Amino acid sequence: MNAVIGTHDLLLVTLDTLRYDVAAELAQAGHLPNLLPAGVRWERRHSPGSFTYAAHAALFAGFLPTPVTPGPHPRLFAATFPGSATTAPGTWVFDAPDLPTGLARAGYHTVCVGGVGFFNKLTPLGSALPGLFAESHWEPEFGVTDPRSLEHQIDRAAEVLGRVRGRVFLFVNVSALHQPNHFYLPGAAGGDTRESHAAALRYVDRHIGRLYALMRRPCLVIVCSDHGTAYGEDGHVGHRIGHEVVWTVPYAEFVLEDHAAL
């Protein structure tokens, strides 16, 4: 990462609430041709948090989802922290409390395009995470109730990237997977299901290619879920619980240039 920072733009996409099993099934069936470039596969990882705020607070401190195999696992980014067992020679270390601030000090323009309520800037809590960025954007049509939320988010990203010069760190929190998602499944009777969750991911795949195309090359892309969600497993519905379907998330990283996996 020390060779990447300063030479590449950065795109971090969190597919809010996406379950690993659903993501893996759709990829295996060939239904995600745009989300994952050729040769890139989902990696099974564990989230640093069981709901959006906790997971993103960790992500923005450099704690990306952790590989499920025994570690320690060197991190891509890390804040200065004495005794860190996951800071390795290849880790980009920033002397700041959070990744957006560290990247800003390294010359990046940091941009947040929010999705779910923790990015809506309507309350002090909803302003905490967006406030880490030099500029942040949220509109109701970016949120969970709009069936075209990702399209609207990409429209805003296009406006920002069209006027910003220099290196960019763009963060997009995709809200489409989060409940309610029943409107992505024709004929659904108003209730969210694992099937409507999958339908929402197919919607994301249809449009995510436009976001990738907007990014200047070379660009390091990290796309992952912040946490999963339950649809009745062991009686659980939702997240912010310690269940396997919540803690296990999909993760991928690649460079937009020759689509070679890192």
Secondary structure, 3 states (H helix, E strand, C coil): CCCCECCEEEEEEEECCCCHHHHHHHHHCCCCCCCCCCCCCCEEEECCCCCHHHHHHHHCCCCCCEECCCCCCCCCEEECCCCCCCCCCCCEEECCCCHHHHHHHCCCEEEEECCCHHHCCCCHHHHHCHHHCCEEECCHHHCCCCCCHHHHHHHHHHHHHHHCCCCEEEEEEECCCCCCCHHHCCCCCCCCCHHHHHHHHHHHHHHHHHHHHHCCCCEEEEEECCCCCEECHHHCEECCCCCHHHHEEEEEEEEECCCCEC
